[in-house]
Amino acid sequence: MTTARRLLAPIVLAATLLLPHSVSAIDFMFRATVDGETFEGKPLAWTDYEMHLLGRDGRLHHFNPREAKNAKKTSPTFVSYSVPEMRRTLEREFGNAFDVTATKHYLVVHPRGGSNQWPQRFEELYRSFMAYFRVRGFHLEEPEFPLVAVVYPNQDDFKKSVSNSGGNASSGTLGLYYPNSNRVELFDLKPGTFNSDWFDTAHTIIHEATHQTAYNVGIHNRFADQPVWLAEGLATMFEARGVRDSQSFHSFNDRINHARLADFRAGLKQRQPGTLLSLVASDKLFETDVTAAYANAWALTLYLCETRPRELAEYFQMTAARPDFSAYFATQRVADFKECFGSDLKKLEANFLAWTAQIK
């Protein structure tokens, strides 16, 4: 999630709609048309030239409020779409070539006809995520919106959607999570592509589904700057079968992401003192050495989850409680981390490296 500016100034949407001097979300709904598209939702933050609006479907919209037309207050309180309402909007969006299947927490858009196991798979991932954290004392929320997953019939259609969203999917990308739309998108693999345990060949999908769940149950805050190492460390942790399915796989070895462990150990010879501090203080390592960044994020998150779960729960709560659309600078990042895990980061890093060295 990109660093956002603190939003302070009030705006006037229309003669009948004056937003107060506050950066807090306003718990009413309004409807407005911008560039021919109509939005309805709750204002989260604004300036004279930029508004962040949370739609009733969970999407986050950004627009210049001076360009909003026909602005009208529609309700004194924000109400998200019900499952039937959201299902109808998805059916209109994707047309007759797709079905929309509902589970307890998901609405899964998938090609019409043929076999479809994706709704069950996403619901299983959701349940395993919630179970993993609840047994460790984490307080989790129910999602405010139905979680949406879109399964395209082939890789070309998936890449086209990614491109239309301004992204770029490599040939090995199976799926992506978009914080703004709050959706996971992927493409359906042909029969026989998955082996008997589809999880073994779907790490990317598990990774992205973990992001989606974490941002919707209170582990992360979708509207606030979050440490990238924490978000990616959690998602890579859930790639291991003993984390995503702890009821079936009980051993500590099952909770190890062996691909990330290999990357982590490969980088130990070049590891500089204070790497932990650098990882905590900023997201720069993800821009300069992606492999090392993911490996270190995975290793540190697993270490804290296995050895300091209470402190990690406190840290998740602290970062998730950050003000929406506010920058998260290095000094505050380090201060928050130290508040939860202690001020002696050199000692913590030494213990962390000793712990990882014992992993078989």
C-alpha positions in Angstrom: 0.0 0.0 0.0 1.5 3.3 -1.0 2.2 6.1 1.5 -0.7 8.5 1.6 -0.8 12.1 2.6 -2.6 13.3 5.8 -6.0 14.6 4.6 -7.2 17.7 6.5 -9.0 20.3 4.5 -12.8 20.3 4.2 -14.6 20.3 0.9 -18.1 21.2 -0.4 -19.6 18.5 -2.5 -22.7 20.5 -3.3 -24.8 23.3 -1.8 -26.6 20.7 0.3 -23.6 18.7 1.4 -20.9 20.3 3.6 -18.3 17.9 5.1 -17.0 19.0 8.6 -13.5 19.7 9.5 -12.4 16.1 10.3 -10.2 13.4 8.9 -12.4 10.7 10.4 -14.8 8.7 8.3 -18.3 10.3 8.1 -20.9 7.7 9.0 -23.5 8.7 6.4 -23.9 7.8 2.7 -24.1 10.1 -0.3 -24.3 9.5 -4.0 -22.5 11.5 -6.7 -21.6 11.2 -10.4 -18.0 11.7 -11.5 -17.1 11.5 -15.2 -20.3 9.7 -16.0 -19.9 7.1 -13.2 -22.1 7.1 -10.1 -20.6 6.3 -6.7 -22.5 5.7 -3.5 -20.7 5.3 -0.2 -19.1 6.8 2.9 -16.4 9.6 2.8 -13.3 8.4 4.5 -11.0 11.4 4.0 -10.7 14.4 1.8 -8.9 17.5 0.7 -10.1 20.3 -1.6 -9.0 18.3 -4.6 -9.2 14.6 -3.5 -11.8 12.4 -1.9 -11.5 8.8 -0.7 -14.9 7.2 -0.7 -15.7 3.7 0.5 -18.3 2.2 -1.7 -21.1 0.0 -0.5 -19.4 -2.9 -2.3 -16.2 -2.4 -0.4 -14.3 -0.6 -3.2 -12.3 2.4 -2.5 -12.9 5.3 -4.9 -10.6 8.4 -5.4 -11.8 11.5 -7.2 -11.7 15.3 -7.2 -14.8 16.4 -5.3 -15.0 19.5 -7.4 -15.9 17.3 -10.3 -18.7 15.5 -8.4 -22.2 16.2 -9.8 -25.7 15.6 -8.4 -24.3 15.0 -5.0 -27.0 13.8 -2.6 -27.1 12.4 0.9 -28.9 9.1 0.7 -28.7 7.7 4.3 -27.8 8.9 7.8 -25.7 5.8 8.3 -23.4 3.8 6.0 -24.9 0.4 5.0 -22.9 -2.0 2.9 -24.5 -4.1 0.2 -26.2 -7.2 1.3 -25.1 -10.5 -0.3 -28.1 -10.5 -2.8 -27.4 -6.8 -3.7 -23.7 -7.4 -4.2 -24.4 -10.6 -6.2 -26.6 -8.6 -8.6 -24.0 -6.0 -9.1 -21.4 -8.7 -9.9 -23.8 -10.4 -12.3 -24.3 -7.1 -14.1 -20.6 -6.4 -14.2 -19.5 -9.8 -15.6 -22.5 -10.8 -17.7 -23.9 -14.1 -18.8 -20.5 -15.8 -19.3 -20.0 -16.0 -15.6 -21.8 -17.5 -12.5 -21.6 -16.0 -9.1 -21.5 -18.6 -6.3 -22.0 -17.6 -2.6 -20.4 -19.2 0.4 -20.6 -18.0 4.0 -18.0 -15.3 3.4 -17.3 -15.2 -0.3 -18.9 -14.3 -3.6 -16.9 -16.1 -6.3 -17.3 -15.1 -9.9 -16.4 -18.0 -12.2 -17.0 -19.2 -15.7 -20.5 -20.5 -16.3 -20.9 -24.2 -16.6 -18.1 -26.8 -16.0 -16.7 -27.8 -12.6 -16.1 -25.2 -10.0 -14.3 -25.9 -6.8 -13.1 -22.3 -6.1 -15.8 -21.2 -3.7 -15.0 -24.1 -1.4 -11.3 -23.5 -1.7 -11.6 -19.9 -0.7 -13.9 -20.6 2.2 -11.4 -23.3 3.4 -8.6 -20.8 3.3 -10.7 -18.3 5.2 -11.6 -20.8 8.0 -8.0 -21.9 8.4 -6.8 -18.3 8.6 -9.3 -17.5 11.3 -8.6 -20.7 13.3 -4.8 -20.2 13.2 -5.1 -16.7 14.8 -7.9 -17.3 17.2 -6.2 -20.2 19.0 -3.2 -17.8 19.4 -5.4 -15.3 21.2 -5.9 -12.8 18.4 -9.2 -10.9 18.3 -10.6 -11.0 14.7 -13.6 -9.2 13.2 -16.1 -10.5 10.7 -15.7 -8.9 7.3 -17.8 -5.8 6.7 -18.3 -6.8 3.1 -18.7 -10.2 1.3 -15.2 -11.1 0.0 -15.1 -11.2 -3.8 -12.9 -13.5 -5.8 -12.9 -13.4 -9.6 -11.8 -16.5 -11.5 -11.2 -15.9 -15.2 -11.5 -18.8 -17.7 -7.9 -18.4 -18.9 -4.6 -16.6 -18.4 -5.1 -14.2 -21.3 -8.4 -12.9 -19.8 -6.7 -12.6 -16.4 -3.8 -10.6 -17.8 -6.2 -8.4 -19.7 -7.9 -7.5 -16.4 -4.6 -6.9 -14.7 -3.6 -4.6 -17.5 -6.9 -2.7 -17.4 -6.2 -2.1 -13.7 -2.9 -0.6 -14.5 -0.8 -3.6 -13.5 1.4 -6.2 -15.1 1.1 -10.0 -14.6 4.2 -12.1 -15.3 3.7 -15.6 -16.9 4.0 -17.2 -13.5 1.4 -15.1 -11.8 -1.6 -17.1 -10.8 -3.5 -14.4 -8.9 -3.5 -10.9 -7.3 -5.2 -9.1 -4.5 -6.2 -5.5 -5.1 -6.6 -3.4 -1.9 -8.6 -0.7 -3.7 -11.2 -3.1 -5.1 -10.8 -5.5 -2.2 -10.9 -8.4 -4.7 -8.7 -11.4 -5.5 -8.4 -12.1 -9.2 -7.0 -15.3 -10.7 -7.5 -17.6 -13.7 -8.8 -21.2 -13.9 -6.2 -23.8 -14.5 -7.1 -26.6 -16.9 -8.1 -30.0 -15.5 -5.0 -31.9 -14.4 -3.0 -28.8 -13.8 -3.5 -29.1 -10.0 -2.1 -32.3 -8.5 -3.9 -34.2 -5.8 -3.3 -31.4 -3.3 -4.0 -28.2 -5.2 -2.4 -26.2 -2.4 1.0 -27.5 -3.4 0.8 -25.7 -6.8 -1.2 -22.7 -5.8 1.1 -20.7 -3.4 0.4 -17.5 -5.2 -3.3 -17.9 -4.8 -3.0 -18.7 -1.1 -0.6 -15.8 -0.7 -3.1 -13.3 -2.3 -6.1 -14.8 -0.5 -4.3 -14.4 2.8 -3.8 -10.7 2.0 -7.5 -10.3 1.3 -8.5 -12.0 4.6 -6.0 -10.1 6.7 -7.2 -6.8 5.4 -10.8 -7.6 6.1 -10.7 -9.2 9.6 -8.7 -6.5 11.4 -5.1 -7.9 11.1 -4.3 -5.1 8.6 -5.9 -1.8 7.9 -6.7 -1.4 4.2 -6.8 2.4 4.4 -3.6 3.0 6.5 0.0 2.6 5.6 1.1 -0.8 6.9 4.6 -2.2 7.1 5.2 -4.2 3.9 7.4 -6.8 5.7 4.5 -7.6 8.0 1.9 -8.0 5.3 4.2 -10.1 3.1 5.7 -12.0 6.0 2.2 -13.1 7.0 1.2 -14.1 3.4 4.4 -16.1 2.8 3.9 -17.8 6.2 0.5 -19.1 5.1 2.1 -20.7 2.0 3.3 -23.5 4.3 0.7 -26.3 4.6 1.2 -26.6 8.4 0.1 -22.9 8.8 -2.9 -22.9 6.3 -4.0 -26.4 7.5 -2.8 -26.9 11.0 -5.5 -29.5 11.8 -4.1 -31.9 9.2 -0.4 -31.0 9.5 0.8 -30.7 13.1 4.6 -30.7 13.0 6.8 -27.7 13.2 8.5 -28.7 10.0 5.1 -28.4 8.2 5.0 -24.8 9.3 8.2 -24.0 7.5 8.1 -22.4 4.1 11.1 -24.2 2.8 11.5 -22.1 -0.4 11.7 -18.9 1.7 14.0 -20.6 4.2 16.4 -21.5 1.3 16.3 -17.9 0.1 16.9 -16.6 3.7 19.9 -18.9 4.2 21.4 -18.1 0.8 21.5 -14.4 1.8 23.2 -14.9 5.2 26.7 -14.5 3.9 25.8 -11.0 2.5 23.6 -10.1 5.4 24.6 -6.8 7.0 24.3 -6.0 10.8 21.2 -4.1 11.5 19.2 -5.8 8.7 16.3 -6.3 11.1 16.2 -2.6 11.9 16.3 -1.7 8.2 13.4 -4.0 7.5 11.3 -2.6 10.4 12.1 1.1 9.6 11.1 1.1 5.9 10.0 -0.8 2.8 13.2 -0.1 0.8 14.4 -3.6 0.8 11.4 -4.6 -1.2 12.5 -2.1 -3.9 16.2 -3.1 -4.0 16.2 -6.9 -3.3 12.8 -8.5 -3.6 14.0 -12.1 -2.9 15.9 -11.1 0.3 13.0 -8.9 1.4 10.4 -11.7 1.2 12.7 -14.2 2.8 13.5 -11.9 5.7 9.9 -10.9 6.1 8.8 -14.5 6.2 11.5 -15.5 8.7 10.9 -12.7 11.1 7.1 -13.1 11.0 7.3 -16.8 11.7 9.9 -16.2 14.5 7.7 -13.7 16.2 4.6 -15.8 15.7 6.2 -18.9 17.2 8.1 -17.2 20.0 6.3 -13.9 20.8 2.7 -14.4 19.8 1.2 -12.0 22.4 3.6 -9.2 21.4 2.9 -9.9 17.8 -0.8 -9.7 18.4 -0.2 -6.3 20.1 1.9 -5.2 17.1 -0.8 -6.2 14.6 -3.3 -4.2 16.6 -1.1 -1.2 16.8 -0.4 -1.0 13.1 -4.0 -1.7 12.2 -5.1 1.1 14.4 -3.0 3.7 12.6 -5.0 6.7 11.2 -6.4 6.2 7.7 -4.4 7.8 4.9 -1.5 8.9 7.1 2.2 8.4 6.3 4.1 5.9 8.5 7.6 7.3 8.9 10.7 5.4 9.9 11.0 6.9 13.4 7.4 5.9 14.3 7.7 2.5 12.7 10.8 1.7 14.9 9.2 3.2 18.0 6.1 1.0 17.5 8.1 -2.1 17.0 10.2 -1.4 20.1 7.2 -0.8 22.2 5.9 -4.3 21.4 9.2 -6.3 21.2 11.7 -4.3 23.4 14.2 -1.7 22.7 17.3 -3.9 22.3 17.0 -4.7 18.6 20.5 -6.1 18.4 19.7 -8.7 21.0 16.4 -9.5 19.3 18.2 -9.9 15.9 20.8 -12.2 17.5 18.1 -14.4 19.0 16.2 -14.4 15.7 19.2 -15.5 13.8 20.0 -18.2 16.3 16.5 -19.5 16.2 16.4 -19.7 12.4 19.8 -21.5 12.4 18.2 -24.4 14.3 15.5 -25.0 11.7 16.0 -28.3 9.9 
